[in-house]
């Protein structure tokens, strides 16, 4: 009876050791799989951020060009009006005064 009890205890210990060994193996596989998935997610995130950045920069360049063209168009009209409305003698006198003022001539 004692032998049977000892045998049962030893078998239970072996089973417990096998369960622990299998759990450790499963845990290692789970960690390895999680690490692999984390690396895939990280790479996808880097690619997406890079693509998004390129898209944002491209849109910003388009918007900047549109605004630039609007400003140039608007200011060109102002320049044409100023050129048309300004008398040449007045412009020459204004420029001459500014040059004399700046260089103290």
C-alpha positions in Angstrom: 0.0 0.0 0.0 2.8 2.4 0.8 4.5 1.4 -2.5 1.3 2.2 -4.4 1.0 5.5 -2.6 4.6 6.4 -3.3 4.2 5.3 -6.9 1.0 7.5 -7.3 2.9 10.4 -5.7 5.8 10.0 -8.1 3.5 9.7 -11.1 1.7 12.8 -9.9 5.0 14.7 -9.6 6.0 13.5 -13.1 2.7 14.7 -14.4 3.1 18.0 -12.7 6.6 18.4 -14.1 5.3 17.6 -17.6 2.5 20.1 -17.1 5.0 22.8 -16.0 7.4 21.9 -18.9 4.6 22.1 -21.4 3.3 25.4 -19.9 6.8 26.9 -20.2 7.1 25.7 -23.8 3.7 27.1 -24.6 4.6 30.4 -22.9 7.9 30.6 -24.9 5.9 30.0 -28.1 3.3 32.6 -27.1 6.0 35.2 -26.4 7.8 34.4 -29.7 4.6 34.8 -31.6 3.7 38.0 -29.7 7.2 39.4 -30.5 6.7 38.5 -34.2 3.3 40.2 -34.3 4.6 43.2 -32.4 7.4 43.6 -35.0 4.9 43.3 -37.9 2.6 45.9 -36.3 5.6 48.2 -35.7 6.7 47.9 -39.3 3.2 48.6 -40.6 2.9 51.6 -38.4 6.2 53.0 -39.6 5.1 52.4 -43.3 1.7 54.1 -42.6 3.3 57.1 -40.9 5.7 57.5 -43.8 2.9 57.3 -46.4 0.8 59.7 -44.4 3.7 62.1 -44.0 4.3 62.0 -47.8 0.6 62.6 -48.4 0.5 65.5 -46.0 3.6 67.1 -47.5 2.2 66.7 -51.0 -1.1 68.3 -50.0 0.7 71.1 -48.2 2.7 71.8 -51.4 -0.4 71.9 -53.5 -2.1 74.3 -51.0 1.0 76.5 -50.8 1.1 76.7 -54.6 -2.5 77.7 -54.8 -2.1 80.4 -52.1 1.1 81.6 -53.8 -0.7 81.9 -57.1 -3.6 83.7 -55.5 -1.3 86.2 -53.8 0.7 86.8 -57.0 -2.5 87.3 -59.0 -3.9 89.8 -56.4 -0.7 91.7 -56.0 -0.1 91.8 -59.8 -3.5 93.5 -60.1 -2.5 96.0 -57.4 0.8 96.7 -59.1 -0.8 97.2 -62.5 -3.3 99.7 -60.9 -0.6 101.5 -59.0 1.5 101.7 -62.2 -1.5 103.0 -64.1 -2.6 105.5 -61.4 0.9 106.8 -60.5 2.3 109.7 -62.4 5.9 109.1 -63.4 7.1 112.5 -62.1 5.6 111.8 -58.7 7.2 108.3 -58.6 10.6 109.6 -59.6 10.4 112.4 -57.0 9.4 109.8 -54.3 12.2 107.5 -55.1 14.8 110.3 -55.3 13.7 111.6 -51.9 14.0 108.1 -50.4 17.4 107.6 -51.8 18.6 111.0 -50.6 17.1 110.3 -47.2 18.7 106.9 -46.9 22.2 107.8 -48.1 22.0 111.4 -46.7 22.9 113.0 -50.0 
